Amino acid sequence: MTTTSTPWTVAVLGPGGVGGLCAGLLARAGHRVICLAREETAAVLDERGLTVRSPEFGDFTARVETDTRLREPVDALIVTPKETGLRAALDRVPPEAMGDGLVLPLLNGFEHVGVLRERYPAGQVVPGTIRVESTRVAPGVIEHGGLGALVEVGSATAPHARVAALAEVLGATGLTVRVRDDETAMLWGKLSFLLPIALLTTRYGVPVGGVRTEHRQRMLTVIGEIDKVAAAEGAPVDTEALLAFVDAAPAATRSSMQRDAEAGRPLEVDAIGGALLRAAARHGIAVPETAGLVAEVGALGA
């Protein structure tokens, strides 16, 4: 295993808004980065490099390697496709090609962790979350909104020392990185914020400011239902801190699901809302407001 004092080889599956930002920052920091993508995207990256535009990280173009399939062991694999295309994307990373590299998913929801642990050794899977406003505006061109980028990592199955080393590598790129002891609390903490904001901004076509004023009562009801399910999962939500975070967010902030809806792209309603409903059903908890919201947003993407 490569140490944190020497460059890592990192594969990035899906160099979109999140993956592209991570790939660019890692490459700029001196690591070897292999972007796994479709042939058209790979050709653009080979020709022009990966461009990041960010008021926080600066504007730069980084050179990365590309391939349509992982063909060699790596120190880490960052998994960033949307949940709607995850299983197809994983075909680009045969388990036998991974070596003993760590697998870091930065996806929405939590059910994907089980998918990855079925495909790769559980001791290599490090669940993670990211809170960032980053968008791929063209193949190989990433625009970061400048509101920071917080990455959290934590694993119930990977050795702590390896998780800490991964966090150190990511943190040295400029990302804010935290290591969490409880992966369940980490994943539910992200979902408790993401679900109401993503679904409500998409349902009503308004930014965060509109949700917390015009649709506040529905937001509060949904958060209350999420808290009940999260508590049953062993990860109760700090609703006071969550509301403080929502109220402090810039009013014009739009969710990635909202942007996907406006662009006619597939929506991650099942990965976010469906996962909550399935967890609620396992515990026999009624979540009528959330169920209604999931159905309404699902109809938008039908």
Order of alpha helices (4+ residues) and beta strands (2+ residues): beta-alpha-beta-alpha-beta-beta-beta-beta-alpha-beta-alpha-beta-beta-alpha-beta-alpha-alpha-alpha-alpha-alpha-alpha-alpha
